[in-house]
Amino acid sequence: MDRREIQQHIFDTLGKILVDKSVIQEQDDVKVSELFMDEEDFADFFADLQSGFNIALPNDVKSDLSHLPEKPYYNQLTLQGLVDLILVQMKNRKSP
Protein backbone atom coordinates (compact mmCIF):
# COMPACT_ATOMS: atom_id res chain seq x y z
CA MET A 1 0.00 0.00 0.00
CA ASP A 2 1.45 3.37 -0.94
CA ARG A 3 1.28 6.76 0.76
CA ARG A 4 -1.67 7.96 -1.34
CA GLU A 5 -3.74 4.87 -0.54
CA ILE A 6 -2.99 5.24 3.17
CA GLN A 7 -3.95 8.93 3.07
CA GLN A 8 -7.21 8.10 1.28
CA HIS A 9 -8.05 5.43 3.87
CA ILE A 10 -7.43 7.97 6.66
CA PHE A 11 -9.66 10.52 4.90
CA ASP A 12 -12.38 7.91 4.34
CA THR A 13 -12.25 6.93 8.01
CA LEU A 14 -12.43 10.57 9.09
CA GLY A 15 -15.31 11.14 6.69
CA LYS A 16 -17.36 8.57 8.59
CA ILE A 17 -16.69 10.33 11.90
CA LEU A 18 -16.57 14.06 11.20
CA VAL A 19 -19.75 16.05 10.81
CA ASP A 20 -17.88 18.96 9.18
CA LYS A 21 -15.65 17.44 6.51
CA SER A 22 -14.43 20.79 5.14
CA VAL A 23 -11.32 20.71 7.34
CA ILE A 24 -10.00 17.60 5.54
CA GLN A 25 -11.27 18.66 2.12
CA GLU A 26 -9.59 22.06 2.17
CA GLN A 27 -6.17 21.16 3.58
CA ASP A 28 -3.64 18.47 2.86
CA ASP A 29 -1.65 18.97 6.06
CA VAL A 30 -4.39 19.55 8.62
CA LYS A 31 -3.30 19.03 12.21
CA VAL A 32 -4.98 16.25 14.13
CA SER A 33 -5.80 18.80 16.85
CA GLU A 34 -7.97 20.70 14.32
CA LEU A 35 -10.34 17.77 13.77
CA PHE A 36 -12.57 18.49 16.79
CA MET A 37 -13.09 14.86 17.72
CA ASP A 38 -13.97 13.58 21.17
CA GLU A 39 -12.43 10.54 22.91
CA GLU A 40 -15.00 8.14 21.46
CA ASP A 41 -14.35 9.50 17.95
CA PHE A 42 -10.61 8.99 18.42
CA ALA A 43 -11.19 5.44 19.71
CA ASP A 44 -13.27 4.62 16.62
CA PHE A 45 -10.73 6.31 14.35
CA PHE A 46 -7.76 4.39 15.76
CA ALA A 47 -9.65 1.09 15.84
CA ASP A 48 -10.51 1.46 12.16
CA LEU A 49 -6.94 2.41 11.20
CA GLN A 50 -5.43 -0.45 13.19
CA SER A 51 -7.78 -3.01 11.72
CA GLY A 52 -7.60 -1.58 8.20
CA PHE A 53 -3.81 -1.58 8.11
CA ASN A 54 -3.30 -4.59 10.41
CA ILE A 55 -1.03 -2.58 12.72
CA ALA A 56 -0.89 -1.52 16.35
CA LEU A 57 -0.42 2.19 16.83
CA PRO A 58 1.65 3.14 19.90
CA ASN A 59 -0.52 3.52 23.00
CA ASP A 60 1.10 6.82 23.98
CA VAL A 61 0.15 8.35 20.63
CA LYS A 62 -3.44 7.10 20.84
CA SER A 63 -3.80 8.22 24.44
CA ASP A 64 -2.23 11.63 23.94
CA LEU A 65 -4.16 12.39 20.75
CA SER A 66 -7.47 11.50 22.34
CA HIS A 67 -6.83 14.10 25.05
CA LEU A 68 -6.01 17.03 22.78
CA PRO A 69 -5.41 19.93 23.26
CA GLU A 70 -3.90 19.09 26.68
CA LYS A 71 -0.92 17.36 25.04
CA PRO A 72 1.13 20.06 23.31
CA TYR A 73 3.60 17.66 21.64
CA TYR A 74 0.97 15.93 19.54
CA ASN A 75 -0.89 19.17 18.78
CA GLN A 76 1.49 19.53 15.85
CA LEU A 77 0.90 16.05 14.37
CA THR A 78 -0.54 16.44 10.89
CA LEU A 79 -2.47 13.88 8.91
CA GLN A 80 0.66 13.50 6.77
CA GLY A 81 2.59 12.74 9.96
CA LEU A 82 -0.01 10.10 10.76
CA VAL A 83 0.53 8.61 7.29
CA ASP A 84 4.27 8.45 8.11
CA LEU A 85 3.55 6.75 11.44
CA ILE A 86 1.34 4.16 9.74
CA LEU A 87 4.00 3.49 7.10
CA VAL A 88 6.59 2.90 9.85
CA GLN A 89 4.23 0.57 11.73
CA MET A 90 3.50 -1.38 8.55
CA LYS A 91 7.21 -1.68 7.80
CA ASN A 92 7.95 -2.83 11.37
CA ARG A 93 5.17 -5.41 11.13
CA LYS A 94 6.91 -6.99 8.15
CA SER A 95 10.31 -7.08 9.88
CA PRO A 96 11.25 -10.33 11.67
MMTF fields as JSON, N, C-alpha, C and O atoms, coordinates in Angstrom:
{
  "mmtfVersion": "1.0.0",
  "mmtfProducer": "UNKNOWN",
  "numBonds": 383,
  "numAtoms": 384,
  "numGroups": 96,
  "numChains": 1,
  "numModels": 1,
  "chainsPerModel": [1],
  "groupsPerChain": [96],
  "chainIdList": ["A"],
  "bondAtomList": [4, 2, 8, 6, 12, 10, 16, 14, 20, 18, 24, 22, 28, 26, 32, 30, 36, 34, 40, 38, 44, 42, 48, 46, 52, 50, 56, 54, 60, 58, 64, 62, 68, 66, 72, 70, 76, 74, 80, 78, 84, 82, 88, 86, 92, 90, 96, 94, 100, 98, 104, 102, 108, 106, 112, 110, 116, 114, 120, 118, 124, 122, 128, 126, 132, 130, 136, 134, 140, 138, 144, 142, 148, 146, 152, 150, 156, 154, 160, 158, 164, 162, 168, 166, 172, 170, 176, 174, 180, 178, 184, 182, 188, 186, 192, 190, 196, 194, 200, 198, 204, 202, 208, 206, 212, 210, 216, 214, 220, 218, 224, 222, 228, 226, 232, 230, 236, 234, 240, 238, 244, 242, 248, 246, 252, 250, 256, 254, 260, 258, 264, 262, 268, 266, 272, 270, 276, 274, 280, 278, 284, 282, 288, 286, 292, 290, 296, 294, 300, 298, 304, 302, 308, 306, 312, 310, 316, 314, 320, 318, 324, 322, 328, 326, 332, 330, 336, 334, 340, 338, 344, 342, 348, 346, 352, 350, 356, 354, 360, 358, 364, 362, 368, 366, 372, 370, 376, 374, 380, 378],
  "bondOrderList": [1, 1, 1, 1, 1, 1, 1, 1, 1, 1, 1, 1, 1, 1, 1, 1, 1, 1, 1, 1, 1, 1, 1, 1, 1, 1, 1, 1, 1, 1, 1, 1, 1, 1, 1, 1, 1, 1, 1, 1, 1, 1, 1, 1, 1, 1, 1, 1, 1, 1, 1, 1, 1, 1, 1, 1, 1, 1, 1, 1, 1, 1, 1, 1, 1, 1, 1, 1, 1, 1, 1, 1, 1, 1, 1, 1, 1, 1, 1, 1, 1, 1, 1, 1, 1, 1, 1, 1, 1, 1, 1, 1, 1, 1, 1],
  "groupList": [{"groupName": "MET", "atomNameList": ["N", "CA", "C", "O"], "elementList": ["N", "C", "C", "O"], "formalChargeList": [0, 0, 0, 0], "bondAtomList": [1, 0, 2, 1, 3, 2], "bondOrderList": [1, 1, 2], "singleLetterCode": "M", "chemCompType": "L-PEPTIDE LINKING"}, {"groupName": "ASP", "atomNameList": ["N", "CA", "C", "O"], "elementList": ["N", "C", "C", "O"], "formalChargeList": [0, 0, 0, 0], "bondAtomList": [1, 0, 2, 1, 3, 2], "bondOrderList": [1, 1, 2], "singleLetterCode": "D", "chemCompType": "L-PEPTIDE LINKING"}, {"groupName": "ARG", "atomNameList": ["N", "CA", "C", "O"], "elementList": ["N", "C", "C", "O"], "formalChargeList": [0, 0, 0, 0], "bondAtomList": [1, 0, 2, 1, 3, 2], "bondOrderList": [1, 1, 2], "singleLetterCode": "R", "chemCompType": "L-PEPTIDE LINKING"}, {"groupName": "GLU", "atomNameList": ["N", "CA", "C", "O"], "elementList": ["N", "C", "C", "O"], "formalChargeList": [0, 0, 0, 0], "bondAtomList": [1, 0, 2, 1, 3, 2], "bondOrderList": [1, 1, 2], "singleLetterCode": "E", "chemCompType": "L-PEPTIDE LINKING"}, {"groupName": "ILE", "atomNameList": ["N", "CA", "C", "O"], "elementList": ["N", "C", "C", "O"], "formalChargeList": [0, 0, 0, 0], "bondAtomList": [1, 0, 2, 1, 3, 2], "bondOrderList": [1, 1, 2], "singleLetterCode": "I", "chemCompType": "L-PEPTIDE LINKING"}, {"groupName": "GLN", "atomNameList": ["N", "CA", "C", "O"], "elementList": ["N", "C", "C", "O"], "formalChargeList": [0, 0, 0, 0], "bondAtomList": [1, 0, 2, 1, 3, 2], "bondOrderList": [1, 1, 2], "singleLetterCode": "Q", "chemCompType": "L-PEPTIDE LINKING"}, {"groupName": "HIS", "atomNameList": ["N", "CA", "C", "O"], "elementList": ["N", "C", "C", "O"], "formalChargeList": [0, 0, 0, 0], "bondAtomList": [1, 0, 2, 1, 3, 2], "bondOrderList": [1, 1, 2], "singleLetterCode": "H", "chemCompType": "L-PEPTIDE LINKING"}, {"groupName": "PHE", "atomNameList": ["N", "CA", "C", "O"], "elementList": ["N", "C", "C", "O"], "formalChargeList": [0, 0, 0, 0], "bondAtomList": [1, 0, 2, 1, 3, 2], "bondOrderList": [1, 1, 2], "singleLetterCode": "F", "chemCompType": "L-PEPTIDE LINKING"}, {"groupName": "THR", "atomNameList": ["N", "CA", "C", "O"], "elementList": ["N", "C", "C", "O"], "formalChargeList": [0, 0, 0, 0], "bondAtomList": [1, 0, 2, 1, 3, 2], "bondOrderList": [1, 1, 2], "singleLetterCode": "T", "chemCompType": "L-PEPTIDE LINKING"}, {"groupName": "LEU", "atomNameList": ["N", "CA", "C", "O"], "elementList": ["N", "C", "C", "O"], "formalChargeList": [0, 0, 0, 0], "bondAtomList": [1, 0, 2, 1, 3, 2], "bondOrderList": [1, 1, 2], "singleLetterCode": "L", "chemCompType": "L-PEPTIDE LINKING"}, {"groupName": "GLY", "atomNameList": ["N", "CA", "C", "O"], "elementList": ["N", "C", "C", "O"], "formalChargeList": [0, 0, 0, 0], "bondAtomList": [1, 0, 2, 1, 3, 2], "bondOrderList": [1, 1, 2], "singleLetterCode": "G", "chemCompType": "PEPTIDE LINKING"}, {"groupName": "LYS", "atomNameList": ["N", "CA", "C", "O"], "elementList": ["N", "C", "C", "O"], "formalChargeList": [0, 0, 0, 0], "bondAtomList": [1, 0, 2, 1, 3, 2], "bondOrderList": [1, 1, 2], "singleLetterCode": "K", "chemCompType": "L-PEPTIDE LINKING"}, {"groupName": "VAL", "atomNameList": ["N", "CA", "C", "O"], "elementList": ["N", "C", "C", "O"], "formalChargeList": [0, 0, 0, 0], "bondAtomList": [1, 0, 2, 1, 3, 2], "bondOrderList": [1, 1, 2], "singleLetterCode": "V", "chemCompType": "L-PEPTIDE LINKING"}, {"groupName": "SER", "atomNameList": ["N", "CA", "C", "O"], "elementList": ["N", "C", "C", "O"], "formalChargeList": [0, 0, 0, 0], "bondAtomList": [1, 0, 2, 1, 3, 2], "bondOrderList": [1, 1, 2], "singleLetterCode": "S", "chemCompType": "L-PEPTIDE LINKING"}, {"groupName": "ALA", "atomNameList": ["N", "CA", "C", "O"], "elementList": ["N", "C", "C", "O"], "formalChargeList": [0, 0, 0, 0], "bondAtomList": [1, 0, 2, 1, 3, 2], "bondOrderList": [1, 1, 2], "singleLetterCode": "A", "chemCompType": "L-PEPTIDE LINKING"}, {"groupName": "ASN", "atomNameList": ["N", "CA", "C", "O"], "elementList": ["N", "C", "C", "O"], "formalChargeList": [0, 0, 0, 0], "bondAtomList": [1, 0, 2, 1, 3, 2], "bondOrderList": [1, 1, 2], "singleLetterCode": "N", "chemCompType": "L-PEPTIDE LINKING"}, {"groupName": "PRO", "atomNameList": ["N", "CA", "C", "O"], "elementList": ["N", "C", "C", "O"], "formalChargeList": [0, 0, 0, 0], "bondAtomList": [1, 0, 2, 1, 3, 2], "bondOrderList": [1, 1, 2], "singleLetterCode": "P", "chemCompType": "L-PEPTIDE LINKING"}, {"groupName": "TYR", "atomNameList": ["N", "CA", "C", "O"], "elementList": ["N", "C", "C", "O"], "formalChargeList": [0, 0, 0, 0], "bondAtomList": [1, 0, 2, 1, 3, 2], "bondOrderList": [1, 1, 2], "singleLetterCode": "Y", "chemCompType": "L-PEPTIDE LINKING"}],
  "groupTypeList": [0, 1, 2, 2, 3, 4, 5, 5, 6, 4, 7, 1, 8, 9, 10, 11, 4, 9, 12, 1, 11, 13, 12, 4, 5, 3, 5, 1, 1, 12, 11, 12, 13, 3, 9, 7, 0, 1, 3, 3, 1, 7, 14, 1, 7, 7, 14, 1, 9, 5, 13, 10, 7, 15, 4, 14, 9, 16, 15, 1, 12, 11, 13, 1, 9, 13, 6, 9, 16, 3, 11, 16, 17, 17, 15, 5, 9, 8, 9, 5, 10, 9, 12, 1, 9, 4, 9, 12, 5, 0, 11, 15, 2, 11, 13, 16],
  "groupIdList": [1, 2, 3, 4, 5, 6, 7, 8, 9, 10, 11, 12, 13, 14, 15, 16, 17, 18, 19, 20, 21, 22, 23, 24, 25, 26, 27, 28, 29, 30, 31, 32, 33, 34, 35, 36, 37, 38, 39, 40, 41, 42, 43, 44, 45, 46, 47, 48, 49, 50, 51, 52, 53, 54, 55, 56, 57, 58, 59, 60, 61, 62, 63, 64, 65, 66, 67, 68, 69, 70, 71, 72, 73, 74, 75, 76, 77, 78, 79, 80, 81, 82, 83, 84, 85, 86, 87, 88, 89, 90, 91, 92, 93, 94, 95, 96],
  "secStructList": [7, 7, 2, 2, 2, 2, 2, 2, 2, 2, 2, 2, 2, 2, 2, 2, 2, 7, 1, 7, 6, 2, 2, 2, 2, 2, 7, 1, 1, 7, 5, 4, 4, 4, 1, 7, 7, 7, 2, 2, 2, 2, 2, 2, 2, 2, 2, 2, 2, 2, 2, 2, 2, 6, 7, 7, 7, 7, 2, 2, 2, 2, 2, 2, 2, 2, 6, 6, 6, 1, 7, 6, 6, 4, 4, 4, 7, 5, 2, 2, 2, 2, 2, 2, 2, 2, 2, 2, 2, 2, 2, 2, 2, 2, 7, 7],
  "xCoordList": [0.859, 0.0, 0.904, 1.853, 0.608, 1.449, 0.863, -0.242, 1.639, 1.282, -0.095, -0.882, -0.383, -1.669, -2.843, -3.886, -2.671, -3.737, -3.957, -5.093, -2.872, -2.993, -3.707, -4.612, -3.304, -3.945, -5.437, -6.255, -5.796, -7.207, -7.984, -9.118, -7.381, -8.049, -8.275, -9.335, -7.279, -7.433, -8.57, -9.417, -8.6, -9.663, -11.036, -12.009, -11.112, -12.382, -12.851, -14.033, -11.921, -12.255, -12.721, -13.706, -12.021, -12.427, -13.789, -14.594, -14.039, -15.311, -16.502, -17.598, -16.289, -17.359, -17.619, -18.715, -16.601, -16.69, -17.05, -17.893, -16.414, -16.574, -17.902, -18.329, -18.54, -19.751, -19.364, -19.951, -18.37, -17.884, -16.626, -15.55, -16.756, -15.648, -14.785, -13.777, -15.158, -14.433, -12.975, -12.11, -12.692, -11.317, -10.389, -9.222, -10.866, -10.001, -10.098, -9.243, -11.125, -11.273, -10.476, -10.083, -10.239, -9.588, -8.087, -7.383, -7.579, -6.168, -5.575, -6.221, -4.344, -3.644, -2.881, -2.65, -2.485, -1.647, -2.331, -1.694, -3.627, -4.389, -3.8, -3.381, -3.777, -3.303, -4.412, -5.593, -4.016, -4.984, -5.781, -6.965, -5.133, -5.797, -6.92, -7.756, -6.956, -7.972, -9.214, -10.135, -9.236, -10.341, -11.576, -12.654, -11.439, -12.569, -13.293, -14.506, -12.516, -13.094, -13.028, -12.108, -14.007, -13.969, -13.278, -12.861, -13.162, -12.433, -13.039, -12.305, -14.348, -15.0, -14.696, -14.463, -14.699, -14.347, -12.924, -12.67, -11.992, -10.606, -10.506, -9.775, -11.228, -11.193, -11.668, -11.051, -12.757, -13.271, -12.276, -12.042, -11.7, -10.733, -9.527, -9.143, -8.937, -7.759, -8.098, -7.302, -9.251, -9.649, -9.764, -9.314, -10.369, -10.514, -9.148, -8.893, -8.27, -6.943, -6.147, -5.506, -6.185, -5.426, -5.937, -5.144, -7.227, -7.778, -7.572, -7.258, -7.741, -7.6, -6.184, -5.977, -5.208, -3.808, -3.116, -1.94, -3.848, -3.296, -2.031, -0.991, -2.152, -1.032, -1.527, -2.726, -0.576, -0.89, -0.208, 1.02, -0.998, -0.416, 0.048, -0.571, 1.134, 1.647, 0.588, -0.11, 0.484, -0.521, -0.348, -1.34, 0.907, 1.097, 0.556, 0.021, 0.688, 0.147, -1.374, -1.994, -1.972, -3.438, -3.971, -4.956, -3.34, -3.796, -3.646, -4.572, -2.472, -2.23, -3.114, -3.611, -3.318, -4.16, -5.612, -6.315, -6.065, -7.468, -7.732, -8.886, -6.669, -6.831, -6.379, -6.063, -6.349, -6.006, -7.03, -8.185, -6.698, -5.406, -4.481, -3.517, -4.737, -3.899, -2.476, -1.582, -2.238, -0.92, -0.259, -0.513, 0.572, 1.129, 2.019, 2.089, 2.712, 3.598, 2.828, 3.243, 1.727, 0.969, 0.013, -0.641, -0.084, -0.889, -0.39, -1.154, 0.887, 1.492, 1.445, 1.846, 0.965, 0.903, -0.118, -1.287, 0.347, -0.54, -1.033, -0.53, -2.006, -2.465, -1.347, -1.271, -0.482, 0.665, 1.627, 2.228, 1.77, 2.587, 1.983, 2.71, 0.665, -0.014, 0.208, 0.372, 0.214, 0.533, 1.938, 2.154, 2.895, 4.265, 4.307, 4.987, 3.59, 3.547, 2.985, 3.503, 1.942, 1.341, 2.323, 2.456, 3.005, 4.004, 5.093, 5.492, 5.576, 6.592, 6.053, 6.74, 4.821, 4.233, 4.05, 4.261, 3.665, 3.498, 4.851, 4.956, 5.871, 7.211, 7.713, 8.278, 7.511, 7.947, 7.21, 7.775, 5.974, 5.17, 5.787, 5.752, 6.345, 6.913, 8.297, 8.772, 8.962, 10.306, 10.245, 9.327, 11.247, 11.249, 11.554, 11.59],
  "yCoordList": [-1.173, 0.0, 1.235, 1.314, 2.181, 3.369, 4.522, 4.438, 5.586, 6.762, 7.313, 7.659, 7.394, 7.964, 7.091, 7.605, 5.783, 4.874, 4.962, 4.908, 5.096, 5.244, 6.545, 6.567, 7.632, 8.928, 8.85, 9.378, 8.209, 8.099, 7.298, 7.645, 6.227, 5.433, 6.274, 6.194, 7.079, 7.971, 8.952, 9.15, 9.566, 10.523, 9.848, 10.416, 8.637, 7.91, 7.621, 7.76, 7.222, 6.934, 8.199, 8.174, 9.301, 10.572, 11.017, 11.582, 10.761, 11.141, 10.472, 11.031, 9.268, 8.568, 9.166, 9.035, 9.825, 10.326, 11.801, 12.204, 12.608, 14.06, 14.522, 14.061, 15.431, 16.051, 17.096, 17.15, 17.923, 18.956, 18.445, 18.429, 18.031, 17.443, 18.487, 18.134, 19.756, 20.794, 20.885, 21.217, 20.596, 20.706, 19.727, 20.053, 18.543, 17.596, 17.762, 17.268, 18.448, 18.664, 19.87, 19.942, 20.815, 22.06, 22.068, 22.897, 21.156, 21.163, 19.778, 18.772, 19.745, 18.471, 18.147, 16.977, 19.182, 18.968, 19.429, 20.011, 19.165, 19.554, 18.864, 17.708, 19.598, 19.031, 18.192, 18.52, 17.118, 16.247, 17.035, 16.772, 17.996, 18.802, 19.669, 20.161, 19.866, 20.697, 19.899, 20.452, 18.621, 17.773, 17.83, 17.404, 18.342, 18.488, 17.161, 17.051, 16.166, 14.858, 14.634, 15.105, 13.913, 13.582, 12.227, 11.594, 11.786, 10.544, 9.335, 8.468, 9.26, 8.141, 8.169, 7.125, 9.368, 9.503, 9.012, 8.279, 9.429, 8.985, 7.471, 6.828, 6.895, 5.438, 4.73, 3.76, 5.207, 4.618, 4.797, 3.878, 5.983, 6.312, 5.371, 4.77, 5.25, 4.392, 2.921, 2.183, 2.483, 1.086, 0.767, -0.287, 1.678, 1.465, 1.435, 0.575, 2.378, 2.408, 1.153, 0.573, 0.739, -0.446, -1.693, -2.519, -1.833, -3.012, -2.919, -3.924, -1.753, -1.581, -1.803, -2.297, -1.435, -1.581, -2.753, -3.018, -3.454, -4.593, -4.19, -4.843, -3.085, -2.58, -2.279, -2.298, -2.002, -1.52, -0.174, -0.093, 0.874, 2.194, 2.289, 1.702, 3.025, 3.145, 3.704, 4.665, 3.091, 3.516, 4.961, 5.66, 5.437, 6.822, 7.801, 8.849, 7.477, 8.348, 8.355, 9.418, 7.176, 7.098, 7.809, 8.542, 7.603, 8.217, 9.728, 10.459, 10.198, 11.632, 12.343, 13.435, 11.743, 12.389, 12.461, 13.411, 11.478, 11.501, 12.527, 12.805, 13.089, 14.101, 15.487, 16.342, 15.706, 17.028, 18.032, 17.645, 19.281, 19.926, 19.922, 20.687, 19.093, 19.088, 18.625, 18.936, 17.901, 17.357, 18.194, 17.967, 19.144, 20.064, 19.402, 19.889, 18.294, 17.661, 17.174, 17.41, 16.508, 15.931, 16.923, 16.585, 18.136, 19.17, 19.456, 19.898, 19.205, 19.527, 18.37, 18.541, 17.2, 16.055, 16.324, 16.598, 16.24, 16.442, 15.093, 14.047, 15.124, 13.879, 13.239, 12.013, 14.048, 13.495, 12.812, 11.79, 13.38, 12.737, 11.412, 10.46, 11.342, 10.097, 9.063, 7.876, 9.507, 8.609, 8.04, 6.841, 8.903, 8.448, 7.418, 6.398, 7.679, 6.754, 5.397, 4.355, 5.411, 4.161, 3.409, 2.189, 4.138, 3.494, 2.809, 1.686, 3.484, 2.9, 1.647, 0.627, 1.725, 0.575, -0.596, -1.747, -0.322, -1.385, -2.013, -3.229, -1.183, -1.683, -2.545, -3.616, -2.084, -2.83, -4.15, -5.133, -4.186, -5.409, -6.482, -7.67, -6.05, -6.992, -7.46, -8.486, -6.709, -7.084, -8.261, -8.354, -9.175, -10.328, -9.949, -10.813],
  "zCoordList": [0.0, 0.0, 0.0, 0.779, -0.864, -0.942, -0.121, 0.415, -0.048, 0.757, 0.386, 1.267, -0.895, -1.343, -0.9, -0.497, -0.976, -0.539, 0.968, 1.44, 1.716, 3.171, 3.497, 4.331, 2.84, 3.068, 2.748, 3.501, 1.66, 1.282, 2.32, 2.651, 2.836, 3.868, 5.125, 5.746, 5.498, 6.658, 6.406, 7.276, 5.23, 4.905, 4.902, 5.397, 4.346, 4.34, 5.764, 6.078, 6.613, 8.008, 8.712, 9.45, 8.487, 9.089, 8.563, 9.304, 7.289, 6.689, 7.351, 7.378, 7.888, 8.592, 9.969, 10.513, 10.53, 11.902, 11.964, 12.766, 11.121, 11.201, 10.62, 9.562, 11.325, 10.814, 9.765, 8.685, 10.095, 9.183, 8.491, 9.088, 7.248, 6.507, 5.802, 5.19, 5.874, 5.143, 5.582, 4.772, 6.845, 7.341, 6.624, 6.406, 6.251, 5.539, 4.028, 3.294, 3.561, 2.124, 1.654, 0.49, 2.553, 2.171, 2.399, 1.823, 3.233, 3.582, 3.432, 3.721, 2.978, 2.859, 4.134, 4.44, 4.884, 6.056, 7.337, 8.214, 7.44, 8.619, 9.849, 9.793, 10.957, 12.213, 12.83, 12.722, 13.47, 14.125, 15.168, 15.375, 15.823, 16.848, 16.275, 17.033, 14.963, 14.323, 13.908, 13.307, 14.226, 13.769, 14.665, 14.249, 15.875, 16.789, 17.022, 16.844, 17.422, 17.724, 19.231, 19.899, 19.754, 21.172, 21.366, 20.396, 22.627, 22.911, 22.213, 21.739, 22.142, 21.458, 19.956, 19.346, 19.367, 17.954, 17.702, 16.746, 18.58, 18.424, 18.568, 17.815, 19.521, 19.711, 18.451, 18.012, 17.871, 16.622, 15.479, 14.693, 15.4, 14.352, 14.421, 13.418, 15.608, 15.76, 15.562, 14.981, 16.027, 15.839, 14.354, 13.904, 13.595, 12.156, 11.466, 10.622, 11.829, 11.204, 11.533, 10.657, 12.783, 13.187, 12.485, 12.033, 12.39, 11.721, 10.21, 9.572, 9.637, 8.195, 7.694, 6.586, 8.517, 8.113, 8.803, 8.555, 9.67, 10.41, 11.169, 11.076, 11.93, 12.717, 14.126, 14.402, 15.004, 16.345, 16.513, 16.551, 16.613, 16.832, 18.28, 19.168, 18.527, 19.896, 20.852, 20.53, 22.021, 23.003, 23.422, 23.625, 23.558, 23.979, 22.948, 23.312, 21.678, 20.632, 20.704, 20.687, 20.784, 20.839, 22.073, 21.99, 23.198, 24.441, 24.399, 24.75, 23.967, 23.938, 22.924, 23.199, 21.762, 20.75, 21.184, 20.838, 21.931, 22.342, 23.434, 23.761, 23.997, 25.045, 24.588, 25.415, 23.292, 22.783, 23.266, 23.442, 23.492, 23.263, 24.483, 24.506, 25.494, 26.68, 26.415, 27.202, 25.348, 25.039, 23.942, 22.759, 24.314, 23.313, 22.269, 21.14, 22.61, 21.642, 20.419, 19.284, 20.648, 19.542, 18.895, 17.908, 19.425, 18.775, 17.372, 16.513, 17.138, 15.855, 14.86, 13.709, 15.274, 14.365, 13.267, 13.536, 12.035, 10.891, 10.386, 10.795, 9.509, 8.908, 8.094, 8.008, 7.5, 6.772, 7.738, 7.406, 8.939, 9.964, 10.393, 10.677, 10.442, 10.759, 9.654, 9.937, 8.409, 7.291, 7.494, 7.322, 7.86, 8.112, 9.234, 9.119, 10.307, 11.442, 11.019, 11.421, 10.221, 9.736, 8.84, 8.943, 7.967, 7.1, 7.926, 7.617, 8.976, 9.85, 10.537, 10.604, 11.048, 11.729, 10.767, 11.151, 9.541, 8.547, 8.205, 8.048, 8.091, 7.797, 8.96, 8.738, 10.187, 11.369, 11.494, 11.974, 11.075, 11.127, 10.227, 10.546, 9.109, 8.146, 8.553, 8.066, 9.455, 9.885, 10.857, 11.671, 10.764, 11.672, 13.096, 13.971]
}
